[in-house]
């Protein structure tokens, strides 16, 4: 796509190592007093993780890492890959080894799997709604603290695109910046002077502001909480500018969009719509681990 709307489809162990360890210690996995009182450490068992609903699977590497940290001797056999669809009551992972270890890892593993699959599943559903409109779905930095890379990975698995990963990867001049500038173009010029090679997005509230910044050719223009008729007019201005100047300035709509009102953007011509709820209002997928013997 572009440097301004990427897809983080590759996770490394370092992206979730600390988070997994924190979650396991939070759960006191090393002292499961129920299991320790009922079973000897050498007792073996076989288990599987099953989905209670149709969903897009996401987070299998993280799940495997959880089990490996609890007990490296546990054997896992995943039957799916991230990005594949699991049906209701379908098994997606087999686990074999120490019963106490399986039970100690169960909740943390399911929490990661449920959360990431929930993000990916919803993203996929919204992407399909937007596809006939020619609009791509974009996430935001409204993520659960500490889960930024995992959440953005889940959005990408679901077919969405990732906005800037953090404050250092792209400039974004917003309302709280421009309050100190009489002309929005001044803020754009100031940024370009300091960071001439960094991508820049500018939030626009009116046609007048758009006309101030367009000649300065920002990489990305954000129309936040803009009425649909004005949004269409502004997007048309950007497209006309791109055609005349040979530029590729992208456009994004944001502010209160959800599954019920996305249809309002049909015919707007905007390139992206962003939704903070993708990564901060999550309905987890219902997975369950069952011991078989």
C-alpha positions in Angstrom: 0.0 0.0 0.0 2.2 2.9 1.2 4.4 4.0 4.1 1.4 5.8 5.6 -1.0 2.8 5.8 0.9 -0.4 6.2 0.0 -4.0 7.3 2.0 -5.4 10.2 1.7 -9.1 9.3 4.8 -10.4 10.9 5.2 -10.8 14.7 8.5 -11.5 16.4 8.9 -13.1 19.8 10.2 -9.9 21.2 6.9 -8.2 20.3 5.0 -10.3 23.0 7.7 -11.8 25.2 7.3 -9.3 28.1 3.5 -9.2 27.8 3.2 -13.0 28.0 5.5 -13.2 31.0 3.6 -10.4 32.7 0.3 -12.2 32.1 1.6 -15.5 33.4 3.0 -13.9 36.6 -0.2 -12.0 37.1 -2.0 -15.3 37.0 0.5 -16.9 39.4 0.9 -19.8 37.0 3.7 -21.3 39.1 1.3 -21.9 42.1 -2.0 -23.3 40.9 -3.0 -24.5 44.3 -6.1 -26.3 42.9 -4.2 -28.5 40.5 -1.2 -28.9 42.8 -3.5 -30.3 45.5 -5.3 -32.7 43.2 -2.7 -34.1 40.8 0.9 -35.3 40.9 3.3 -33.4 38.7 4.1 -36.4 36.6 0.4 -36.9 35.6 0.0 -36.6 31.8 -3.0 -35.5 29.8 -4.2 -34.7 26.3 -6.3 -31.6 25.6 -7.7 -29.6 22.8 -8.7 -26.0 22.3 -12.1 -25.7 20.6 -14.0 -22.7 19.2 -17.5 -22.0 20.4 -18.3 -19.8 17.4 -17.2 -19.2 13.8 -14.2 -16.9 13.9 -11.0 -15.8 12.2 -8.1 -17.3 14.1 -5.3 -15.0 15.3 -2.6 -15.3 17.8 -1.4 -18.9 17.5 2.3 -18.1 17.9 1.5 -16.2 21.1 -0.5 -19.2 22.4 2.3 -21.6 21.7 4.7 -19.2 23.5 2.5 -19.2 26.6 2.6 -23.0 26.8 6.3 -23.1 26.1 7.1 -20.6 28.9 5.0 -22.6 31.4 6.5 -25.9 30.3 8.9 -26.4 27.4 8.1 -30.2 27.3 4.4 -29.6 26.3 3.6 -30.6 22.8 1.3 -28.4 20.7 -0.2 -29.3 17.3 -2.1 -26.4 15.7 -4.6 -27.4 13.1 -5.0 -23.8 11.7 -2.9 -20.8 10.8 -3.5 -17.2 11.6 -6.0 -15.7 9.1 -7.9 -19.0 8.6 -11.6 -19.4 9.6 -12.6 -21.9 12.3 -16.1 -23.1 12.5 -18.3 -23.5 15.6 -17.3 -26.5 17.7 -14.2 -27.1 15.6 -10.8 -28.0 17.2 -7.9 -25.7 16.4 -5.1 -26.9 18.7 -4.1 -30.2 20.3 -2.0 -30.1 23.5 -0.2 -33.0 25.2 2.0 -33.3 28.3 1.9 -32.5 32.0 -1.7 -32.0 33.2 -0.7 -29.4 35.8 1.3 -27.4 33.1 -1.7 -27.5 30.7 -4.0 -26.2 33.4 -1.5 -23.5 34.5 -1.2 -22.1 30.9 -4.9 -22.5 30.0 -6.3 -19.1 30.9 -3.5 -16.9 29.7 -3.3 -18.7 26.4 -7.0 -18.5 25.9 -7.1 -14.8 26.8 -4.6 -13.9 24.1 -6.2 -16.1 21.5 -9.7 -14.8 22.3 -8.6 -11.1 22.3 -6.6 -11.2 19.1 -9.2 -13.4 17.2 -11.9 -11.0 18.3 -10.1 -8.1 16.7 -9.3 -10.0 13.6 -12.9 -11.4 13.2 -14.5 -8.0 13.6 -12.0 -6.4 11.3 -12.7 -8.9 8.6 -16.4 -8.3 8.8 -16.0 -4.6 8.4 -13.5 -4.9 5.6 -16.1 -7.0 3.7 -18.7 -4.2 4.2 -16.3 -1.6 2.9 -15.0 -3.5 -0.1 -17.9 -2.6 -2.5 -17.3 1.1 -1.6 -13.6 0.9 -2.5 -12.7 2.1 1.0 -10.0 0.5 3.2 -10.3 0.1 7.0 -7.6 1.7 9.1 -6.9 1.3 12.8 -5.7 3.9 15.3 -3.4 4.2 18.4 -6.5 3.7 20.6 -5.1 0.3 21.8 -5.0 -1.5 25.2 -1.8 -0.3 26.8 1.0 -2.7 26.0 -0.9 -4.5 23.3 -0.1 -2.1 20.4 1.8 -4.4 18.1 -0.4 -7.4 18.9 -3.6 -5.4 18.2 -2.3 -4.0 14.9 -1.1 -7.4 13.9 -4.7 -8.7 14.5 -6.2 -5.9 12.4 -3.8 -6.8 9.5 -4.7 -10.5 9.8 -8.4 -9.4 9.5 -7.6 -7.5 6.3 -7.4 -4.0 7.7 -4.5 -1.5 7.5 -2.4 -0.1 10.2 -2.0 3.6 10.8 1.2 4.9 12.5 2.6 2.5 15.0 3.6 5.3 17.4 4.4 9.0 17.7 7.8 8.6 16.0 6.8 6.9 12.8 4.7 9.6 11.2 3.7 13.3 11.9 0.1 14.1 12.5 -0.9 17.7 13.0 -4.2 17.7 14.9 -6.5 20.2 16.6 -4.3 20.4 19.8 -1.4 21.4 17.6 -3.0 23.9 15.3 -4.6 26.0 18.1 -1.1 27.7 18.3 -1.1 28.6 14.5 -3.2 31.2 12.8 -2.7 29.4 9.5 -2.5 25.6 9.3 0.0 25.9 6.5 2.4 27.4 9.0 2.3 24.2 11.1 3.0 22.1 8.0 5.9 24.2 6.9 7.4 24.1 10.5 7.2 20.3 10.5 8.8 20.0 7.0 11.7 22.2 8.2 12.4 20.0 11.1 11.6 16.6 9.6 11.7 17.0 5.8 11.8 13.2 5.1 9.1 12.0 7.5 5.6 11.3 6.3 3.0 13.8 7.5 -0.8 13.7 8.0 -2.9 16.8 8.7 -6.3 16.9 10.3 -8.7 19.2 8.4 -11.9 20.7 9.7 -12.9 23.0 6.8 -12.5 23.6 3.1 -10.5 26.7 3.9 -8.0 24.7 5.9 -7.7 22.1 3.1 -6.9 24.9 0.6 -4.2 26.2 3.0 -2.3 22.8 3.2 -2.9 21.2 -0.2 -0.2 23.3 -2.0 2.3 22.0 0.7 1.5 18.4 -0.3 1.1 16.5 2.9 1.1 12.8 2.5 -2.2 12.1 4.2 -5.2 14.3 5.0 -7.6 13.4 7.8 -11.2 14.6 7.8 -12.4 14.2 11.4 -16.1 14.4 12.3 -16.9 16.1 9.0 -20.4 16.2 7.6 -20.8 13.9 4.6 -21.6 16.5 2.0 -18.5 18.6 3.0 -16.4 15.4 3.2 -17.4 14.5 -0.4 -16.5 18.1 -1.6 -13.1 18.0 0.1 -12.2 14.6 -1.1 -13.0 15.7 -4.7 -10.7 18.7 -4.2 -7.9 16.4 -3.2 -8.4 14.0 -6.1 -8.5 16.9 -8.5 -5.3 18.2 -7.0 -3.6 14.8 -7.3 -4.6 14.6 -11.0 -3.3 18.0 -11.8 0.0 17.8 -9.8 0.7 14.1 -10.2 0.7 13.7 -6.4 -0.7 10.8 -4.4 -2.2 12.4 -1.3 -4.4 10.0 0.6 -7.6 10.8 2.4 -9.1 9.4 5.7 -12.4 9.9 7.3 -12.8 9.4 11.1 -15.0 10.2 14.0 -17.9 8.0 15.2 -18.0 5.5 12.4 -19.2 2.0 13.2 -20.7 -1.1 11.7 -24.2 0.6 11.5 -23.3 3.8 9.8 -20.4 2.9 7.4 -22.9 3.0 4.5 -22.9 6.8 4.8 -19.4 6.8 3.3 -20.5 5.1 0.1 -19.7 7.3 -2.8 -17.6 9.7 -0.7 -14.4 8.8 -2.6 -12.4 8.7 0.6 -9.5 6.2 0.6 -9.7 5.1 4.3 -12.0 5.2 7.2 -10.4 4.7 10.7 -12.1 3.2 13.7 -10.6 3.3 17.2 -13.2 0.8 18.4 -11.3 -1.9 16.4 -8.7 -2.1 19.1 -10.3 -0.6 22.2 -13.8 -2.0 22.2 -13.3 -5.7 21.6 -15.7 -8.7 21.8 -13.4 -11.7 22.5 -14.0 -14.9 20.6 -15.3 -17.8 22.8 -12.6 -20.5 22.9 -12.4 -23.3 25.4 -9.7 -25.8 26.5 -11.0 -29.3 27.2 -9.0 -32.0 29.0 -9.7 -35.4 27.2 -8.2 -37.9 29.7 
